[in-house]
Amino acid sequence: MITIDDVSKSYPIRHGTVSVLRHANMRIGRGEKVGILGRNGAGKSTIIRLISGAEQPTSGKVRRDMTVSWPLAFGGAFQASLTGLDNLRFICRIYGTQAEDKIAFVQEFSELGRYLREPVRSYSSGMRARLAFAISMVVEFDCFLIDEIVAVGDARFHQKCHIELFEKRSDRAMIIVSHDPGYIRAHCERAVVLWNGELHDFQSTDEAYAFYDETSRG
Amino acid sequence: MNQLESDLRSWAIQRRVIGALLMREILTRYGRHNIGFLWLFVEPMLFTLGVTALWTASKAVHGSNLPIVAFAITGYSSVLLWRNMPSRCIGAIEPNLSLMYHRHVKVIDIFVSRLLLEAGGATVSFVALAIFFSFVGWIKPPEDLLKIVYGWTMLAWFGASLAVLLGALSQQWELVEKLWHPTAYLLFPLSGAAFMVDALPKQAQDLVLLLPMVHGVELIREGYFGSAFRAHYDMSYMALCCLVLTVCALAQVRLIARTVVPE
């Protein structure tokens, strides 16, 4: 279970502070798939980071009673000056797992071949995305945080990601941020909408989308 | 889960993260080209050797008849120890922001890994040079090894606490970085590396002994050739300074850790 208890987050800006999230409450149980909807700048990535623990709330508490991934996105969380292989080793060390038996999987899945031993900064964005996804699948978590992970690479790679994440790990909890309504509908049972710094919790994705469409129009 | 168990688990995670950051630091700083991470020791050694050569050539006036090589090695190595740690910690968070996506990676881990690397490099450089020059007979072996270890450890503590404080402050105020360079430069001649306190007039002694690192350098020199001169130091004063710096440093880290936003 992940519990978001009365969480607020604000950031300092040049003049005063901007409040991104106010008194948000939310619970995610084991195996639940929850979508997060909101317009650009509504705080979707902020709430993902708060859940992951990469950022601390200004007030309120986030409790994690299951293991939670870092925010999986196509990019970020890596060191561009290191090689793909060094990044894999770094992640494995941090999360306390062996890297050596995972190299083959990452090499095969990311289709990087010998580029795995070149610095990440020399990769194309597609290569980075493939590496990021492959490394993300190396550590096992009870809950995966997925930030805009769709629509990268060709259809075949897309399909491979789908199998790894949604078929092999269908028993895990997932929190998914996406602009694509079809994607959220296909993978989530329910969704929350971030609007004006408030978190609106809905029991079904249809209700969430109805509210989202309404607020987007206004 | 009881408190002890959870503390032990946190400690294990912390150790893992610092180990991973150490490896990463070594790879990004030195890479796998030519002598790789050996630069960690070779760079400070080159510095010390250069200064030793300069001081020997110019017959630097240090107010005593102590052997100049021993004087330069004890002095300049200690400068490298306390001065490089702050330089490495100032602005250390920025290039590591993408790693802060991982919950276990904390601001303090980034500082600790850099401090370990810097202290390790300076220590190996000092020890290697001391052994080498003793071996070729340019300097005598130290008189009291324990005093040297004591003085060195205190200097490392001073450097580390100053480094974490300045590193954490620099995240909030860019000014720290700008001011550190001239300050470090001006502090060098005052730090006790280039003179013996005993050779100064009484008034100057009192002023110079306000600087904590002077006490550490004097103790190291007493350990090295204590019978040849009179050392001036007050280790409890130095410890008090380090303690105050440490408390301020940890408080400032706590403050900024809440505000750091991953890239």
Interface residues (C-beta under 8 A of the other chain):
Chain A: Y11 P12 R49 S52 G53 A54 E55 Q56 V68 W70 P71 G76 A77 F78 Q79 A80 S81 L82 D86 R89 F90 I91 R93 I94 Y95 G96
Chain B: A12 I13 R16 V17 G19 A20 M23 R24 L27 T28 S98 L99 M100 Y101 H102 R103 H104 V105 A257 R258 T259 V260 V261 P262 E263
